[in-house]
Amino acid sequence: MVDTASPEGALLRADELIAGYLPGVNILNGTSLHCHEGELVGIIGPNGAGKSTLLKAMFGLVKVHEGKVTLRDKEITNMRADQLVASGVGFVPQTNNVFPSLTVSENLEMGMFLEPKKFKERFEYVTGIFPRLDERKHQRAGSLSGGERQMVAMGRALMMNPSVLLLDEPSAGLSPALQDEVFVQTKRINSAGVSVVMVEQNARRCLQICDRGYVLDQGNNAHTASGKDLINDPKVIELYLGTLAKA
């Protein structure tokens, strides 16, 4: 059995990352994370803790000044996004994550720009996970509900058959009912064999579904443990979850 608490043999690793948007101004200050094959890893913490920055640094969207990111022991630090997608890393940003003027089908086609000949095969796979996308395939993405747009964004990221999917606050801006649907969808993606690393503002719900969780604070790892242990940790409840953990 794999010891998921250990970074050894992890599918994706970020080791001691120091990164930021401006020279000399770092958001991450030695942050580390790892995700094993088949794991669902959650990242929670207060606003400004560096959660989204960590995902973007792993996906080459924020410059890593020190530390490294590895995928199956191959270093991918500061690699271009298209190279990362080709290597098996998918990323779903929090905002502006669909092409509103394009149909659902066209959005999914955009996810296959590196291997367009495999569109039919991957379309069947993705709509098997999200049947509603097949029902809405001729509809423009801009006319969909927030939850359906999130499905399109996730689906497009899955088109290139990633080994690991990075999700940046997938439930942000959605109603409680649609938030819950997104968490169900995320678990479904993970159950289909895709490793997932997700940043979430809904900390309690995130910890309920993840195998392991990280609590970030001021660009540092404050706590890490299984989702179950974190959601029941009195210190984590007091500092980061509040009354949400008791709901």
C-alpha positions as CSV (number, residue, x, y, z in Angstrom):
1,M,0.0,0.0,0.0
2,V,1.3,3.5,-0.9
3,D,2.0,5.8,2.0
4,T,0.2,8.8,0.8
5,A,1.6,10.9,3.6
6,S,5.0,10.5,2.1
7,P,6.0,12.5,-1.0
8,E,8.1,9.5,-2.3
9,G,6.7,8.1,-5.5
10,A,4.1,10.9,-5.8
11,L,2.6,11.6,-9.2
12,L,2.9,15.4,-8.7
13,R,5.2,17.2,-6.2
14,A,5.9,20.8,-5.3
15,D,8.9,21.1,-3.1
16,E,9.7,24.3,-1.1
17,L,8.2,26.7,-3.7
18,I,9.1,30.4,-3.4
19,A,7.0,32.2,-5.9
20,G,5.1,35.4,-6.6
21,Y,3.7,37.8,-9.2
22,L,6.2,40.6,-8.8
23,P,10.0,40.4,-8.4
24,G,11.0,40.5,-4.8
25,V,7.4,40.0,-3.6
26,N,6.7,36.4,-2.9
27,I,3.3,34.9,-2.1
28,L,4.6,31.4,-1.5
29,N,7.4,31.1,1.1
30,G,8.6,27.5,0.9
31,T,5.3,25.8,0.2
32,S,5.3,22.0,-0.5
33,L,2.6,19.7,-1.7
34,H,2.3,16.2,-3.2
35,C,-0.4,14.1,-4.8
36,H,-0.2,10.4,-5.5
37,E,-1.9,8.4,-8.3
38,G,-5.6,8.3,-7.7
39,E,-5.7,10.8,-4.8
40,L,-8.0,13.8,-4.3
41,V,-6.0,16.5,-2.5
42,G,-7.6,19.6,-1.1
43,I,-6.0,23.0,-0.3
44,I,-7.8,25.3,2.1
45,G,-6.9,28.4,4.1
46,P,-7.8,32.0,4.7
47,N,-8.0,34.6,1.9
48,G,-4.6,35.6,0.7
49,A,-2.9,32.5,2.0
50,G,-1.5,31.6,-1.4
51,K,-3.8,28.7,-2.4
52,S,-4.5,29.8,-5.9
53,T,-1.0,31.0,-6.4
54,L,0.3,27.5,-5.5
55,L,-1.9,26.0,-8.3
56,K,-0.8,28.6,-10.8
57,A,2.9,28.1,-9.8
58,M,2.6,24.4,-10.4
59,F,1.0,25.1,-13.8
60,G,3.6,27.6,-14.9
61,L,1.4,30.7,-14.6
62,V,3.3,32.2,-11.7
63,K,7.1,32.3,-11.8
64,V,8.8,29.9,-9.4
65,H,11.9,31.6,-8.0
66,E,13.1,28.7,-5.8
67,G,12.1,25.1,-5.3
68,K,10.8,22.7,-8.0
69,V,7.7,21.0,-9.4
70,T,8.0,17.4,-10.6
71,L,5.6,15.1,-12.5
72,R,6.5,11.5,-12.2
73,D,10.0,12.5,-11.1
74,K,10.4,14.7,-14.2
75,E,11.0,18.4,-13.4
76,I,8.3,20.6,-14.9
77,T,9.1,23.9,-13.0
78,N,8.1,27.0,-15.0
79,M,7.2,24.9,-18.0
80,R,4.8,26.4,-20.5
81,A,1.1,25.6,-20.2
82,D,0.8,23.8,-23.5
83,Q,3.8,21.6,-22.6
84,L,2.2,20.8,-19.2
85,V,-1.1,19.9,-20.9
86,A,0.8,17.6,-23.3
87,S,2.6,16.0,-20.3
88,G,-0.7,15.2,-18.5
89,V,-1.5,18.2,-16.3
90,G,-4.9,19.8,-16.6
91,F,-5.9,23.1,-15.1
92,V,-9.3,24.8,-14.6
93,P,-9.0,28.5,-13.5
94,Q,-11.6,30.0,-11.2
95,T,-12.8,32.7,-13.6
96,N,-13.0,33.2,-17.4
97,N,-12.8,29.4,-17.8
98,V,-15.2,29.0,-20.8
99,F,-15.5,30.6,-24.3
100,P,-19.0,32.0,-23.9
101,S,-19.6,32.6,-27.7
102,L,-18.7,29.0,-28.6
103,T,-21.0,26.0,-28.2
104,V,-20.3,23.3,-25.6
105,S,-19.0,21.0,-28.3
106,E,-16.7,23.8,-29.6
107,N,-15.4,24.5,-26.1
108,L,-14.5,20.8,-25.8
109,E,-12.8,20.9,-29.2
110,M,-10.6,23.8,-27.9
111,G,-9.4,21.3,-25.2
112,M,-8.2,19.0,-28.0
113,F,-6.0,21.5,-29.9
114,L,-2.9,19.3,-29.4
115,E,-4.6,16.1,-30.7
116,P,-7.8,17.0,-32.7
117,K,-8.1,13.6,-34.3
118,K,-9.0,12.1,-30.9
119,F,-11.9,14.4,-30.3
120,K,-14.7,11.9,-30.8
121,E,-13.1,9.4,-28.5
122,R,-12.5,12.0,-25.7
123,F,-15.9,13.6,-26.3
124,E,-17.6,10.3,-25.5
125,Y,-15.4,9.8,-22.4
126,V,-16.1,13.3,-21.0
127,T,-19.8,13.2,-21.7
128,G,-19.9,9.8,-20.0
129,I,-18.8,11.7,-16.9
130,F,-21.0,14.7,-17.6
131,P,-24.1,13.5,-19.6
132,R,-25.5,17.0,-19.5
133,L,-22.7,18.3,-21.8
134,D,-24.0,15.9,-24.5
135,E,-27.5,17.3,-24.0
136,R,-26.2,20.9,-24.3
137,K,-23.5,20.3,-26.9
138,H,-25.1,22.7,-29.5
139,Q,-25.8,25.4,-26.9
140,R,-23.5,28.4,-26.4
141,A,-21.6,28.2,-23.2
142,G,-22.5,31.8,-22.3
143,S,-26.1,30.8,-22.0
144,L,-25.5,28.0,-19.6
145,S,-26.0,28.1,-15.8
146,G,-23.0,28.7,-13.6
147,G,-22.9,25.0,-12.7
148,E,-23.1,23.9,-16.3
149,R,-20.3,26.3,-17.3
150,Q,-18.2,24.8,-14.6
151,M,-18.9,21.3,-16.1
152,V,-17.8,22.7,-19.5
153,A,-14.5,24.0,-18.0
154,M,-13.8,20.7,-16.2
155,G,-14.8,18.7,-19.3
156,R,-12.4,20.8,-21.6
157,A,-9.5,20.2,-19.2
158,L,-10.3,16.4,-19.3
159,M,-10.2,16.2,-23.1
160,M,-6.5,15.7,-23.2
161,N,-6.7,12.8,-20.8
162,P,-4.7,14.3,-17.9
163,S,-3.1,12.3,-15.2
164,V,-3.8,15.1,-12.7
165,L,-6.4,17.9,-12.7
166,L,-5.8,21.2,-10.9
167,L,-9.0,22.9,-9.9
168,D,-9.0,26.5,-8.7
169,E,-12.1,27.2,-6.4
170,P,-14.6,25.3,-8.6
171,S,-17.5,26.1,-6.4
172,A,-16.9,29.9,-6.2
173,G,-19.9,32.1,-7.0
174,L,-22.3,29.2,-7.2
175,S,-25.5,28.6,-5.1
176,P,-25.2,26.0,-2.3
177,A,-27.1,23.5,-4.4
178,L,-24.8,24.0,-7.4
179,Q,-21.7,24.0,-5.1
180,D,-22.7,20.5,-3.9
181,E,-23.1,19.4,-7.5
182,V,-19.5,20.5,-8.3
183,F,-18.2,18.5,-5.4
184,V,-20.1,15.4,-6.6
185,Q,-18.6,16.0,-10.1
186,T,-15.1,16.4,-8.7
187,K,-15.4,13.1,-6.9
188,R,-16.8,11.5,-10.1
189,I,-13.7,12.7,-12.0
190,N,-11.4,11.3,-9.3
191,S,-13.3,8.0,-9.3
192,A,-12.8,7.8,-13.1
193,G,-9.0,7.5,-12.4
194,V,-7.9,11.2,-12.6
195,S,-5.9,12.5,-9.6
196,V,-7.2,15.9,-8.4
197,V,-5.7,18.8,-6.6
198,M,-8.3,21.4,-5.7
199,V,-8.2,24.8,-4.0
200,E,-11.5,25.5,-2.3
201,Q,-13.2,28.3,-0.3
202,N,-15.8,25.8,1.0
203,A,-13.3,24.3,3.4
204,R,-15.7,21.9,5.2
205,R,-17.1,20.4,2.0
206,C,-13.6,20.1,0.5
207,L,-12.3,18.2,3.5
208,Q,-15.3,15.9,3.4
209,I,-14.4,14.6,0.0
210,C,-10.6,14.8,-0.2
211,D,-8.2,12.0,0.8
212,R,-5.7,14.5,2.2
213,G,-5.8,18.2,2.8
214,Y,-3.4,21.1,3.2
215,V,-4.0,24.2,5.2
216,L,-2.0,27.2,3.9
217,D,-1.4,30.3,5.8
218,Q,0.7,33.3,4.6
219,G,2.3,31.2,1.9
220,N,3.3,28.4,4.2
221,N,2.1,24.9,5.1
222,A,0.2,25.3,8.4
223,H,-1.3,21.8,8.6
224,T,-1.5,18.7,6.5
225,A,-3.3,15.4,7.3
226,S,-6.2,13.3,5.9
227,G,-9.4,15.3,5.2
228,K,-11.1,13.4,8.0
229,D,-8.4,14.3,10.6
230,L,-8.3,18.0,9.6
231,I,-12.1,18.5,9.7
232,N,-12.0,17.1,13.3
233,D,-8.8,18.9,14.4
234,P,-9.8,21.4,17.1
235,K,-7.0,23.8,16.2
236,V,-7.9,23.7,12.5
237,I,-11.6,24.2,13.4
238,E,-10.8,27.2,15.6
239,L,-8.4,29.0,13.2
240,Y,-9.7,28.1,9.8
241,L,-13.1,26.4,9.8
242,G,-15.1,28.1,12.5
243,T,-18.7,27.1,12.8
244,L,-18.7,25.6,9.3
245,A,-17.0,22.5,10.6
246,K,-19.8,21.8,13.0
247,A,-22.6,22.2,10.4
